[in-house]
Amino acid sequence: MRSAYVVSLRDPATVHAICEEYRAAATLDFAQDMNDRKMNRRIMCPTLALWSKDGPLDHWYADAGGPLGIWRDWASDLTGHPIEGGHFFPEHNSRETAIELRAFFGA
């Protein structure tokens, strides 16, 4: 698993794309989110939020009700919970992640 990351991150185009994604999140995406909030736009479809158990998201937003507290400001039909497995829980705990996704998508 790690070797795939090492190979990918040796490609300057991959590193550039990752940096652009982070830049967009802090600029364009944030501006669009603020505009959506100003216009009272919400995510109306069922939304699943999963995050790493005992990771930063479990602690950073405690005052806001955790990750679900944050997402409730955006999504009308929200479910979710943390999953064991570290930062890359879909890779480290693919079984539980797949179970959650299948249940959510009705597969």
C-alpha positions in Angstrom: 0.0 0.0 0.0 2.7 2.5 1.0 4.6 1.7 -2.2 1.7 2.9 -4.3 1.9 6.3 -2.5 5.7 6.5 -2.9 5.4 5.8 -6.7 2.5 8.3 -7.1 4.2 11.1 -5.1 7.3 10.8 -7.2 5.3 12.2 -10.1 5.4 16.0 -10.1 2.0 16.1 -11.8 0.4 14.1 -9.0 2.0 16.4 -6.3 0.8 19.5 -8.3 -2.7 18.1 -8.4 -2.7 17.4 -4.7 -1.5 21.0 -4.0 -4.2 22.4 -6.3 -6.9 20.5 -4.4 -5.7 21.9 -1.1 -5.5 25.4 -2.6 -9.0 25.2 -4.0 -10.4 24.0 -0.7 -9.0 27.1 1.0 -10.0 29.5 -1.7 -12.5 28.7 -4.4 -14.4 25.9 -2.5 -14.5 28.0 0.7 -15.9 31.0 -1.2 -18.6 28.8 -2.9 -19.5 27.3 0.5 -19.9 30.8 2.0 -22.1 31.8 -1.0 -24.2 28.7 -0.6 -24.6 29.5 3.2 -25.6 33.1 2.3 -28.2 31.8 -0.1 -29.4 29.2 2.4 -28.5 26.3 0.1 -28.3 22.9 1.7 -27.5 19.4 0.6 -30.9 17.8 0.3 -30.0 14.2 -0.7 -29.0 11.6 1.9 -25.5 12.3 3.1 -23.1 9.9 4.8 -20.2 11.3 6.8 -17.4 8.9 7.9 -14.2 9.8 9.6 -11.3 8.2 11.4 -12.1 7.2 15.0 -9.8 8.8 17.5 -8.4 11.0 14.8 -8.3 14.8 14.8 -11.9 15.1 13.6 -13.1 13.3 16.7 -11.6 16.2 18.8 -11.3 19.3 16.7 -15.1 20.0 16.4 -16.2 18.8 19.8 -17.8 22.2 20.6 -19.8 22.1 17.4 -21.1 18.6 18.1 -18.3 16.8 16.2 -18.2 16.1 12.5 -22.0 15.4 12.4 -22.6 18.8 14.1 -20.7 20.5 11.4 -22.4 18.6 8.6 -25.9 19.2 10.0 -25.4 22.8 9.1 -25.1 21.7 5.5 -27.1 18.5 5.0 -30.7 17.8 5.7 -30.6 14.0 5.8 -27.4 13.1 7.5 -26.0 9.9 9.0 -22.5 8.9 9.9 -20.0 7.9 12.5 -16.2 7.3 13.0 -14.5 4.2 11.7 -11.4 2.5 13.2 -8.4 2.6 11.1 -6.4 5.8 11.2 -6.2 8.7 8.7 -6.7 6.4 5.7 -9.4 4.3 7.3 -10.8 3.1 3.9 -7.5 1.4 3.3 -6.8 0.2 6.8 -10.3 -0.9 7.5 -11.7 -1.6 4.1 -14.2 -4.2 5.3 -16.1 -1.8 7.7 -15.9 1.0 5.1 -17.4 -1.3 2.4 -20.1 -2.4 4.8 -21.1 1.2 5.6 -21.0 2.2 1.9 -23.1 -0.8 0.8 -25.7 -0.1 3.5 -25.8 3.6 2.6 -26.2 3.0 -1.1 -28.5 0.0 -0.7 -26.2 -2.4 -2.4 
